[in-house]
Amino acid sequence: MKFILAAVLAASCSAAAMAAPAQDQALQAALAGSQRTPDNVKRDTYRHPYETLTFFGIRPDMTVVELSPGGGWYTEILAPYLRDKGKLIAAGATPDSKSANVAKSGERFKARLDANPGAFGKVQLGAFEPANGVYTYAPAGSADMVLTFRNIHNWMEDGDARLKAVFKSAHEALKPGGVFGVVEHRLPAAKTQDASASSGYVHEAYVIKVAEAAGFKLEGKSEVNANPKDTADHPGGVWALPPTYANKDADRAKYAAIGESDRMTLKFVKR
């Protein structure tokens, strides 16, 4: 009887081990790498990059587009992760833009990449200027994954036409079955959404609606970046919260206790 019980327990443990998701050691190494800015690392507790990227299903052999990388918070993680087997396209400002201001921004971003060729030397810059109608960051049907982090509100400044164009471009860049991953500040459904998203918060249902209209299917949602402490009604909008603290010392302790914003994390698939 003891031998039978032991065999059953061993089989059960073996099955549990097989069922447990394998850890992405390459992603863990990228997160722990020296290429990351110390101030950026401090945001991990709010942004959950490992859980977010694994939810999207990222692999190191993918061609990945990062839309509007901004200061490069996620670029610092994605670039070394994809360096050897995959490709990262940073879709944003490029030095050869016809817009002087955009070109200067592209030069600054490129200079940052060039400063650490070991980590960022293989990153490709792709032209992505929604305000100017430029979406030439990747050939049609070439990307395995398109990602965007906290950018949706920026594309709603003049209504939804620009946002729809961005989502259409992402759909065109992806291979059939490719993934469109979105993280954005979430406006509670009971609160009124203004067309320009001036607070920085956006209704989750609206993002899903625009994505589905562009040809995507909602594959899943994750609450990994949820923050129930965030009421989304701060003077100065989402920027009142850390790390921006737009209201400076006014209620700073309160905002620090809240932490970063409540965020939707959505995984779409190209139909």
Backbone torsions as a table, in degrees:
resi	resn	phi	psi	omega
1	MET	NA	-41.4	-179.9
2	LYS	-63.1	-38.2	-179.4
3	PHE	-67.6	-37.6	179.6
4	ILE	-65.6	-45.4	179.7
5	LEU	-62.0	-42.1	179.6
6	ALA	-63.1	-40.1	179.7
7	ALA	-65.3	-40.2	178.8
8	VAL	-63.9	-44.5	179.5
9	LEU	-63.8	-40.7	179.7
10	ALA	-64.3	-42.3	179.1
11	ALA	-64.7	-39.6	179.6
12	SER	-63.4	-44.7	179.3
13	CYS	-63.7	-39.5	179.3
14	SER	-63.8	-42.4	179.1
15	ALA	-64.3	-39.8	179.7
16	ALA	-65.0	-39.2	179.2
17	ALA	-65.1	-40.1	179.1
18	MET	-66.4	-33.9	-177.1
19	ALA	-77.0	-25.1	-177.6
20	ALA	-68.3	137.1	-179.5
21	PRO	-66.2	137.9	178.9
22	ALA	-69.7	142.1	178.0
23	GLN	-77.1	138.0	177.9
24	ASP	-86.0	94.6	-175.5
25	GLN	-67.2	-33.0	178.9
26	ALA	-65.7	-38.5	178.5
27	LEU	-70.0	-40.0	176.6
28	GLN	-62.3	-37.9	178.5
29	ALA	-66.5	-39.3	178.1
30	ALA	-64.5	-38.5	179.3
31	LEU	-67.7	-31.4	-177.9
32	ALA	-91.8	0.4	-173.2
33	GLY	-71.5	155.0	-179.0
34	SER	-73.4	-10.6	179.3
35	GLN	-72.2	-13.3	-178.0
36	ARG	-81.4	137.6	177.4
37	THR	-70.5	131.6	-178.0
38	PRO	-53.2	-40.5	179.1
39	ASP	-65.4	-31.1	177.2
40	ASN	-70.2	-39.3	179.5
41	VAL	-59.4	-34.9	-179.9
42	LYS	-61.9	-22.9	-178.6
43	ARG	-81.4	-8.8	-177.4
44	ASP	-56.0	-35.1	-177.0
45	THR	-63.7	-22.4	178.5
46	TYR	-102.5	-26.7	-171.1
47	ARG	-103.3	-14.7	171.9
48	HIS	46.4	58.5	-174.1
49	PRO	-62.9	-37.7	-179.9
50	TYR	-64.0	-50.4	-178.2
51	GLU	-65.3	-37.5	-178.9
52	THR	-65.8	-48.9	-176.8
53	LEU	-69.7	-35.5	177.2
54	THR	-70.6	-32.4	174.6
55	PHE	-61.9	-40.5	178.1
56	PHE	-69.7	-18.0	178.3
57	GLY	88.0	28.3	-177.4
58	ILE	-66.6	146.8	174.3
59	ARG	-134.0	153.5	-175.8
60	PRO	-71.5	-8.3	179.7
61	ASP	-101.4	12.6	-177.1
62	MET	-87.5	157.1	164.0
63	THR	-93.9	114.9	-173.0
64	VAL	-119.6	134.4	174.7
65	VAL	-107.1	129.3	172.3
66	GLU	-107.5	112.5	-179.1
67	LEU	-80.1	130.2	178.1
68	SER	50.2	69.5	-176.9
69	PRO	-67.6	-11.8	176.6
70	GLY	60.3	-125.2	179.6
71	GLY	-78.8	-3.5	176.3
72	GLY	89.7	24.4	-178.4
73	TRP	-57.6	-51.7	179.0
74	TYR	-79.4	-25.5	178.1
75	THR	-59.0	-37.5	179.5
76	GLU	-60.6	-26.5	179.6
77	ILE	-91.5	-46.5	-174.0
78	LEU	-68.7	-38.1	-174.7
79	ALA	-60.2	-54.2	179.1
80	PRO	-68.4	-30.4	179.7
81	TYR	-63.7	-40.3	-175.3
82	LEU	-95.9	-4.3	-170.1
83	ARG	-56.3	-49.1	-170.5
84	ASP	-82.8	-37.4	-173.3
85	LYS	-115.2	-19.8	-175.4
86	GLY	-121.1	-152.6	-179.6
87	LYS	-151.2	137.1	173.9
88	LEU	-115.3	126.6	174.0
89	ILE	-109.4	114.9	175.8
90	ALA	-87.9	104.8	-174.5
91	ALA	-93.2	107.8	-178.6
92	GLY	-173.4	-139.2	179.1
93	ALA	-72.0	140.4	176.8
94	THR	-126.2	152.1	-178.5
95	PRO	-62.5	-21.4	-177.7
96	ASP	-97.1	17.9	177.5
97	SER	-63.1	147.7	176.7
98	LYS	-73.1	-17.1	176.6
99	SER	-89.8	124.1	-176.8
100	ALA	-60.1	-43.1	-178.9
101	ASN	-65.7	-41.3	178.9
102	VAL	-66.1	-40.9	179.6
103	ALA	-60.7	-41.0	178.1
104	LYS	-63.2	-40.8	177.4
105	SER	-63.4	-40.5	178.2
106	GLY	-64.4	-36.9	177.8
107	GLU	-65.2	-40.0	179.1
108	ARG	-64.7	-43.2	-179.2
109	PHE	-66.6	-42.7	179.2
110	LYS	-63.0	-39.8	178.9
111	ALA	-61.3	-37.0	178.5
112	ARG	-66.0	-40.9	177.7
113	LEU	-66.1	-43.0	-177.4
114	ASP	-65.3	-23.3	-178.4
115	ALA	-69.7	-18.0	179.0
116	ASN	-138.6	73.9	-176.5
117	PRO	-63.9	-26.4	178.9
118	GLY	-61.2	-36.5	-179.4
119	ALA	-95.6	-38.8	-169.3
120	PHE	-115.9	5.5	-172.6
121	GLY	-63.4	-22.8	-177.8
122	LYS	-101.1	3.8	178.1
123	VAL	-67.5	131.5	176.6
124	GLN	-98.0	138.0	175.3
125	LEU	-92.9	132.8	178.2
126	GLY	-121.6	139.0	-177.1
127	ALA	-74.0	119.1	-179.6
128	PHE	-142.5	100.5	-178.5
129	GLU	-132.1	81.1	-177.7
130	PRO	-55.0	-36.8	-179.6
131	ALA	-64.7	-25.2	-179.1
132	ASN	-107.2	5.2	179.0
133	GLY	71.5	26.8	-178.9
134	VAL	-103.4	119.5	-178.5
135	TYR	-137.6	52.0	-175.5
136	THR	-106.2	34.8	-173.1
137	TYR	-78.4	-20.5	-178.9
138	ALA	-156.3	144.5	175.9
139	PRO	-61.5	151.0	179.8
140	ALA	-59.6	135.1	176.6
141	GLY	68.7	24.6	-175.4
142	SER	-105.4	-17.7	-172.6
143	ALA	-99.4	143.2	173.9
144	ASP	-85.8	-28.6	-175.3
145	MET	-152.2	138.0	171.7
146	VAL	-120.7	129.6	-176.8
147	LEU	-123.6	146.3	172.0
148	THR	-145.6	136.2	-175.0
149	PHE	-123.6	112.2	173.8
150	ARG	58.6	45.4	-179.2
151	ASN	-121.9	-13.8	-173.4
152	ILE	-54.4	-44.6	-177.7
153	HIS	-61.3	-32.2	179.3
154	ASN	-65.9	-28.4	-178.6
155	TRP	-90.5	7.8	178.2
156	MET	-113.3	10.3	-174.2
157	GLU	-61.6	-29.1	179.0
158	ASP	-120.3	36.7	-179.1
159	GLY	97.4	-164.3	-172.4
160	ASP	-97.1	-3.3	-177.2
161	ALA	-61.1	-43.5	-179.0
162	ARG	-67.3	-41.9	179.3
163	LEU	-60.8	-43.1	178.9
164	LYS	-61.8	-38.9	179.2
165	ALA	-66.5	-38.4	178.0
166	VAL	-63.5	-47.2	-179.6
167	PHE	-64.2	-36.7	177.3
168	LYS	-63.5	-41.7	179.9
169	SER	-65.2	-37.8	178.0
170	ALA	-64.3	-41.7	179.5
171	HIS	-62.7	-41.7	-179.3
172	GLU	-68.5	-35.5	-178.2
173	ALA	-71.1	-26.9	-174.8
174	LEU	-80.4	149.7	169.5
175	LYS	-71.6	158.9	172.6
176	PRO	-56.2	130.6	-177.2
177	GLY	84.6	-0.8	178.8
178	GLY	-67.6	160.0	-172.9
179	VAL	-105.2	135.4	171.9
180	PHE	-113.1	110.1	-177.7
181	GLY	-103.4	130.8	-175.2
182	VAL	-128.4	129.6	168.5
183	VAL	-122.5	129.4	-177.8
184	GLU	-151.9	151.4	175.1
185	HIS	-60.1	131.7	-171.3
186	ARG	-105.1	124.2	174.9
187	LEU	-89.3	127.9	177.6
188	PRO	-55.1	141.6	-176.4
189	ALA	-58.0	-28.9	-177.6
190	ALA	-76.6	-14.5	-179.3
191	LYS	-91.7	150.6	-177.3
192	THR	-77.8	132.3	177.3
193	GLN	-92.6	122.3	173.0
194	ASP	-87.6	148.8	-170.7
195	ALA	-59.4	-29.1	-177.2
196	SER	-96.2	2.3	179.9
197	ALA	49.0	48.4	-174.5
198	SER	-65.1	-21.5	178.5
199	SER	-84.2	-10.7	-176.4
200	GLY	89.5	-7.1	-179.4
201	TYR	-101.2	146.1	-176.0
202	VAL	-136.8	143.2	175.5
203	HIS	-66.5	132.2	177.1
204	GLU	-60.7	-42.4	-178.4
205	ALA	-61.4	-33.0	179.8
206	TYR	-68.8	-43.8	178.9
207	VAL	-60.6	-43.3	178.9
208	ILE	-62.8	-41.7	-179.6
209	LYS	-61.3	-46.5	-178.8
210	VAL	-66.5	-39.7	179.4
211	ALA	-64.7	-43.0	179.6
212	GLU	-66.4	-35.1	177.0
213	ALA	-66.2	-26.6	179.1
214	ALA	-82.4	-5.9	177.7
215	GLY	108.8	10.2	179.7
216	PHE	-94.0	156.0	171.7
217	LYS	-114.3	132.5	176.6
218	LEU	-70.7	115.1	-178.6
219	GLU	-88.2	-32.5	-179.2
220	GLY	-179.8	164.1	175.4
221	LYS	-124.0	149.7	174.0
222	SER	-130.2	143.9	176.5
223	GLU	-101.4	19.6	-177.2
224	VAL	-61.9	-28.5	179.9
225	ASN	-106.3	19.8	177.1
226	ALA	-74.2	148.7	175.5
227	ASN	-143.0	96.0	-177.9
228	PRO	-64.9	-13.2	177.9
229	LYS	-75.1	-18.8	-175.5
230	ASP	-84.4	117.6	-179.6
231	THR	-91.3	-8.0	175.4
232	ALA	59.3	31.6	-179.3
233	ASP	-135.1	38.3	-174.2
234	HIS	-86.9	140.4	171.0
235	PRO	-57.9	126.9	-175.4
236	GLY	91.4	1.7	176.2
237	GLY	71.1	-156.7	-176.2
238	VAL	-61.8	-22.6	-176.8
239	TRP	-74.9	-5.7	172.3
240	ALA	-69.6	-24.9	-177.3
241	LEU	-82.4	165.8	173.4
242	PRO	-67.0	151.1	8.3
243	PRO	-91.3	2.5	-172.9
244	THR	-80.9	-44.9	-177.2
245	TYR	51.2	59.2	-176.0
246	ALA	-60.0	-26.5	179.7
247	ASN	-90.1	11.8	177.4
248	LYS	56.1	-118.9	-174.6
249	ASP	-86.5	-8.9	179.9
250	ALA	-68.1	117.5	179.1
251	ASP	56.1	28.9	-176.2
252	ARG	-60.1	-41.5	-179.8
253	ALA	-63.2	-38.0	178.8
254	LYS	-63.3	-45.5	-178.4
255	TYR	-69.4	-35.1	176.9
256	ALA	-63.2	-36.9	179.2
257	ALA	-69.3	-30.7	177.1
258	ILE	-70.9	-43.5	-175.8
259	GLY	88.6	-163.2	179.8
260	GLU	-73.5	171.7	-169.6
261	SER	-65.5	159.6	167.6
262	ASP	-71.3	131.7	-173.8
263	ARG	-133.2	141.0	169.6
264	MET	-80.8	147.5	174.5
265	THR	-133.8	107.8	-170.2
266	LEU	-120.1	136.7	177.6
267	LYS	-115.0	116.7	178.0
268	PHE	-110.2	155.3	177.7
269	VAL	-126.7	138.9	178.2
270	LYS	-72.7	124.9	179.9
271	ARG	-80.2	NA	NA
